Amino acid sequence: MVEEILPAGVCVAERFDDDGPAELFPEEQAVVAGSTPKRRREFATVRACARQALGLLGVAPVALLPGKGRAPRWPEGVVGSMTHCRGYRGAAVARADELKSIGIDAEPALPLPRGVLGMIADPAEQAMLARLAATAPDVCWDRLLFSVKEAVYKAWFPLTERWIRLGEVLARIDADGAFTARVPVGERDRHPCRFDGRWLVRDGLLLAAVAVPAREDPAVPASDASA
């Protein structure tokens, strides 16, 4: 599924349950030693997906440990992203000389819990969701907005190692499956202010993906990167 919304050259793997074999390296086992069985299964399955995707890229299996901000540490020369939610585990990787960063996110196609939308969306975004809902009421647009912002954050953090609130990500979702988003930053910050991505809804899942081209100029001023 996620392969459909990522550019050519990105290697992906996905599963829809934790039934397949998913062995962990000893270092990874230590990370989740105190976690619930459910959390350990999810952790193992999504890493099995990541190693499968790395294999498609020609990279040997390695331990994938959380780094700064708990973002996964990928092998040298590789960028990637992992995601998991109820009914979905997935990973996407690419060569760092082709993409600067990747962010993927999967969510169940259900409305956000009460009170969450006001924390992540400004009035303009909430008005946008209302317009989208009027034309396609079967899509959980509020949850999709959350997924879009999560995908953007996952692409943003490896470039900057800076945490941001989802409410700081300003997004515009198009009904045709595209979205743009920007993060307001200072003009001297050398990282992308604008992110372009794709989304899809299928089989009870929402997916959003961002891929930042390696050729993209990282010094785009925030004033020029409006969504």
N, C-alpha and C positions, 0 to 999 in steps of 0.2 A: 504493500500500500504506500509506504512512505517513499519508495523509489519513484513513484509517479509525480511527486512534487519536488524532486531534487534534480539538479542538472546532471547531464551525462558525465561519467567519470567518477561519480560518487558510488562507493560500494556499500550495499546495505544488506542487513539480515534481520528477520523479525520472526517472532513466535506469538502464539495467541494463548499459550498456557505454559505451565512449568513441568510438563510431563516428560520432556526429552532429557537426555543426559546433559548435565551442566556441572562439570567438575570445577573446583576452585583451586588456585594456587595456595600454598600455605599462608602466604602473606595476605591474601584476600580472605581466607578463612578467619584470620585474626581480626580483621576489620569488623566482621559480623558475628563474632563469637558470642556476644551477649545479646544478640537480636532475637526476635521471635522467629519461629520456623517459617512463617509466611515471608518475612523480610529476607531471610537467608535464601529462600527459593527464588524470590524475585531478583535479588542481587546476583545469584549464580546464573539464572537464565539470561538476564540482559548482558552479562559478560560473555556467556556462550555466544550470543548474537554478535557481540563486538569482535570476538576472536574469529568467528566465521567471516565477518565482513573484512577483517584484516587479512585473512587468508585469501580472499578474492583480490585483495590489493597486492598480494605477494609478500605479506609480512608474517613472520613466524609468531605462534602464540606466546604471549607474555602476560604477566600479572598486570591488571589494570586497577591501580589503587587511587583512592581519592587524594587530590592535592589541595592546593589553596582554595578556599571556598567550597571544598568538597567536589570540585570539578574533576573529572577523571584525568589522569596523567597518561597521555598517549605516547607511543614510541616516537623517537626522534624522526622528524620529517613527515609526521602524520597529524592531521587534525580530525576531530570527530565529535560525536555527540551520542548520548544514550538516553532512552526514555522508557518508562514503564507505567502502566496503569492497569486497572482491572480489565483483563482480557487482551492485553497487548504488552509485548516487550520488543524493543527495536533498537538498532544501532546503525549509524552511518559514518563512514570514514572516507578520507580522500588524501591525496598527496598535498603537502603544504606548499609546494610550488604551483599547485593548481587552484587551491582555495586557501584563503586566509583563516577562515573559521566556518564552523557548521553549528546550527542549533536545530534540534528536532524536539517536538513535544507531542504526546498523545494524551487524550483525556476521554473519559466516558461521555457519550452524547446525552448529557443530563444537565438541567439548569444548575447554576452555581448555588451553593447554600445561601440562605438569606443573609444579607449584610455584606457579602464579599464584593459584589459589583461596585458598591460605593467606595470601596477601598482601592480599587484598581482602575476605575474609569472616571474621567472628568465629565462635565455636563455635555460637551460636544460629542464625546464617544458614546454616552448613553443615548443621545438623540440619534446618532448613527445606528445604534443597535435597534432602536424603535423603528426606524425606516426600513432596515433590513428585515425585521420581523414582520412588517406589514406585507412584504413581497414574498417572503419564504418562511412562514410561521413554523414549519416543521424542523428548522435548524435551531439548535440551542446557541444563539448568537453570543450570549453572555459568556458561556463556557468557551466558545471559540475565541473570543477576545482574550480570555485568560490564557488559552493555549498559545495564541500568537505572541503574547508578551513573554511567556515562558521561553518559547523558542528564541525570541530576540535576546533575552537575557543570557541564554546558553551560548549564543554566538558572541555576545558582547563581553562576557567575563574573561574568556581566555585571551582576548586582545588587550584588556585593560587591567585585569585583576582588581576590578572595582565593583563592589556590591551596589545595586540600585534597587529601589522599590519598584514594583510593577506599575504603580501609579505614575512613575516618572517616564515610562515608555508610552509615547503617544502614537496610537495606531489608527490606520484607516483600512477597513476591510471592504473589498469589492465582492459583489455577489458572484462574480465569475471565477472565483477561486484564487485570486491574488490578494496580497496585502502589502502595505508599506508601513514602516514605523520609524520613528526617530527618537533619539535620546538627547535632550537638551544638554549641551556641554559647552565649555569655553572654547573659543576659537583656537587656542594654542594646543588643545588636546589632540594628539595624533592618533586618532582611531575613528572608525566610521561613525558618523552621526545618524545616517540613514541606512535602513535595512529593507530589502525587498524580499518577499517570500511568497509561498504558495500554501494553500490549505485544501483539505478535502474532508468530506463526511461520508462514512460508509459503515455498514454493519454495526451500528451502535457505537462508533468511535469517531472522534474528531482528531485530526492530525494537522500540525503546522510545521513548516520547515523554512529555514533561512540558510543560504550559502553565500558567503562573502568571497567574491573573486580575488585571487591573489594580485591581480592587476589593479584592483580598485584603489584609488588615492585615499589614504587614511586621514588626510588633513582637510576634509570637507568641513567648512564652518557650519555650526548649527543653524545659522541664519539661512544657509543655502540648502538645508536638508529637510525642508518641511515635508510632512506627510500629506 
